[in-house]
């Protein structure tokens, strides 16, 4: 009987992609899924969970502590990836319990983590650590007993991690904006603070890359949230010859509320994705956004913990960096 590995080799793809197609995952392209399923049918492949010793193993329980972001799309996509891997490996008695806490409330996350760790049946933790130092101190005594993985924010060099390189994504955004502008044109940069996940790293990467170009740089202008940024931009863009604009945090909410006529002649690049950013790309307010594979990060986090628990596969401490995607009007998908 043909195996998933052999199907993957025949098609020149990964075994994970084959498994996703067989399990009906929405995380792969329909064209790829169709090719895999056609070959599955031709070769009479039969999914057989109990063909592996995995099927006989004891139930494993993992808790995923996910943060609720202001960008609901981010949270939904992370959850989608985690739920996808949980469904895929359910036949192996692999269970992921999801706990959601506010991204702006690290104390709430610490309280939930302490409660979760009282569960003697717990086998693993996936966490987006908001207060890295305190989270690590809480988890450090558990490193020998639990399989622990950080998601989105790297917790510690001793712990495996899945997530994007936010600083690199900021650099990509700056490089793209540079291609849209002429030499010596003015760029306005707004800094709306550190969300403890990505915004500070986006800005660090953006500033490092844009400093290599010959533009007039104004900023970073430190502002305090959406309303203050809207008020500032409405005044600034009426009176100043700004040609390029970058906002490291709340960009989608801010740009959605600034009058379109003040933005139409500017070149705007953002980081991240969501329904509002998609709308602004369709309206040609945002020229380009640089996004991560959010759902795939959730999926990969769950898969790596599964491998540690069921296959005794000791993960190295390296960072599994998710791919970056450049989205603009012509390649925007619903």
N, C-alpha and C positions, 0 to 999 in steps of 0.2 A: 504493500500500500504506500502511495506517495505521501511524503511528509510536507509540513508547511515549509520547512527549510528548503526542500527540493523545489517546491513551487516558487519560492523566492529566488532561488538560483536561476531557474529557467527564465524568469521575467526580469532579472537584474534589479530586484528591489529588496527591501529588508523583510525579515520574517515578521517583524512587528506589523508592517503594512499588510501582509497576508492575513495575519490573525485578525486585524481590525476589519478587513473586508469580509472575512468569513463570519465574524460576529455582528455584521451589520453596522459598523461604526460610521457615524457621520463625519468623522475627522479626516477622511481621505477623499480625494477627488472622485467624482462619479466615473470618469473615464478609466482611472486606475482600478477602481472597484470592479468595473465591468470586465476588464481583462482578467483579473484574478478569478472571478467567479466563473468565467467561461472555461478557464483552465481547470478549475476545481471540478466542474461538471464533466469535462473531457476525460479526466484522470480518475473519476469515481472516488475522489477524496471523501472520506467520512470523518467528521469531527468526533474524536474519541477522548473524552476527558480522562476516563479511567485507564487509558493505555499507558499512563504514566504513574509513577509512584506518588505523584503530587495529589492525585485524587483521594488517596487513602490517608493523607496527613490530617492532623488535628486542625480544627478551626482556628483561624488567626484573626485577631481584632486590632485594628489600627484606628487612631483618632487623627483627623485632619483639622487643624486649627487655621481657618481661612479668615482673612480680613475683609470686611465690607467696605469697599471703596466708594467715594462719591460718584465715580464712573461705574454705574451699575453693570455696564457691558463687561468690564474687567472681572468683576465678581462672578457674574453668570458664566463666563467662559471658563474660569478656573474650576467652578463647580461642575460644569459640563464635562471637563476632562477627567476629574476625579470620579464622577459618577460613571463615566464610560469605562474606566479601567475596573471599577468595582463590579460592574455588570459583566464584563468580559471574564473575570476570574471568580465569579460567584460559585461556579461548580466546584471550585477547590476549597469552598468554605472560607473564602477570604472576604472579610467585612470591613468597610471603612465607615466610621461614624464621623460626621462632619459637624464641627462647632464653628459658628460664625460670630465674630466680634468686630466692633467698630475700629476702623483704621486709626481713628484719632483718640483711642482710649487704650493705651498699652496696659494700664492697670487692670482693666476688665479681662484682657487676654491672660495676664499673669494669674488672676484669680481662677479663670477657667482651667488653665494648665494645671494648677495645683490640685484642683478637684479631679481632673482626668487622671492624674498620676496616682490617685488613691485606689484606682481600679486594679485589682491584682490579676485580672485576666487580660490586661492590656499587653499587646506584643510590639506595637510600634507607634511612632508619632511623626506626622508631617506637619510642619509649622512655618508660617510666615512671621518671623520674630520681629516684633515692633521695638522692644527694648532688648537688644541683642545680649548685652552683658548680663542682665538679670535672668533672661530666659536660659542662657547657657549655665549660669550658676545653679539654677533649679534642675536642669537636665543632666548636668555633669555626673552626679552620683548614679544616674540611670543608664549611662552609656553602655555598661556591660550587660544590662538586662533587657534593654529595649533597642529596636532598630529605629534610629532617628534620622530624619532628612529635612533639610530646610528648603523652602519653596519661595522663590521671588527675591527674598533678602537672604544673603549668605550669613549663616549663624556663626560658624567657627571653622577653622581649617581642619579640625578633627572630625567634622561631620559632612557627609555627602550633601551635595546641593544641586538643585535644578532651577534654572531661571535664565533670564536674559542678561546681557552685558549692557546695562543702562547707559554707562558712560560712552560706550562705543556707539550706541544708538543716537546719543546727543551729537557725537562727532559726525555721524552720517547725515543728520539733519542739517548741521552747519555746512557740510560740503555741498549738499544739494541746494541750499539757499544761495551759496556762493555762485553756483552755476546759473542762477536765475537773475543775478544782478550785474550791473556794470561796475567797473573799477571806480572807487571813491564815492559810491552811493552810500547813503546813511542807513544803518540798521539799528532799530530800537530793540533792546532786550529787557524783558520784564521778569523779575524774580519774585515769585509768590511764596517762597519759603520751601521748607523741607517736609515732605509728606511721610518721611521715614522709609519709603520704598524706592522711589525712582526720581523724583523731581530734582533733588540736589545733584544726583549723578548725571541726569540729562544735561543740566546746566553746566556742570564741570566739563563734560565732554564737548558741549557746544562751544563754550568759551575758548577752550584749548584749540579747537580746529579753526574757528572763525578768526582767531588772532593771527593765523598764518596768511590771511588774505589782506588786500589793500582796500578796506572799507572804512568809512567813518562809523565808529561804534559808540552808541550812546547807551550807557547802562553797564551792568545790570541795575535797573531801577527797582529798589526794594519796595514792594507794595504789600498790602494786607488784605488779600482776598478779592473776591469777584466784584463787589460793588465799587470798591476803591479803584480797582483796575479799569472798570468801565468808565468811571468818571474821569480818570486820568487820560485814558486813550481818546475820549471824545474831545477833550480840550487839545491834547497834543497833536492829534492827526489833522485838526482843522488849521493849525498854525505852523506846522513844521513839515519840511520836505522829507518825510520818512519814506523810504522805498522798500525796506525789508523789516519784518516783524517776527520775533520769537518770544514765546511765553512758556515758561517751564512747568507751570501748574495752573489748573483751571482754564486752560486755553479754550476748551470747547464751550464752556459756559460763558466766558467773557466774549469771545468772538461771535457767539450766537446773539448777544444782546447789544453789541455795538452796531450802530446804523450801517447798513451795507455800503452806502455811498462813501463812507469814510475808509472802507477796506478794499474796495474794488480795484484800485490802482496800486495796491501794495503786493509784494511777494511774501507769502506767509507759509512757513513750514512748521509742522508740529510733531510731537511724539505721541504715540498711543492711537487708539481707535475707539470708536463708540458710535452710537446712532447719530449724535449731534455732529461729530466730525464727518461722518459719511454725508450728512445733509449739507454741510458747509463745503465739502469737496464737490458735490453735485452742483451747488450754486456758484462754484469757482471762486469762493472766498479763500479757502485753504487750497494752496497749490499741491502740496505733498505732505503726507504724514509717514513717519517711520514707526512701524508697529512690531510687536513680538508675537510669537505663536502661543497665545495665552492658553487655549484649551489643551494644546499639546504639552504644555508645561505641567498642568494638572495631571494629565494622563501619565506622563513620564515619571512624575513623582510617585504616583501610586504603583507603577510598574516596577520601579527600582526597589521600593520597600517589599513588594511581593517577591522579587528575586532574592532579597536578603533573607526573607522568612522561610520560603518554601524550597529554594534551591541551594540554601546555605552559601549563596554567592556573596562573598565579602566585597562590598563596594569600596573602591578607592575613594580618596577624599577630594577628588577632582570635581570641578564645576561642569555640569552638563549644560552648556550654553545653548539656549534655543535660538532658532534662526530669526533674523530680522527681515521684515518685508517692507518694501517701498510701495505705498499706495497713492495713486493719483487718479484723475478723472477717468482716463481711458481704461484703467484696469480695475476700477472699483466694482466689487461684487456685493450683492445684497446679503 
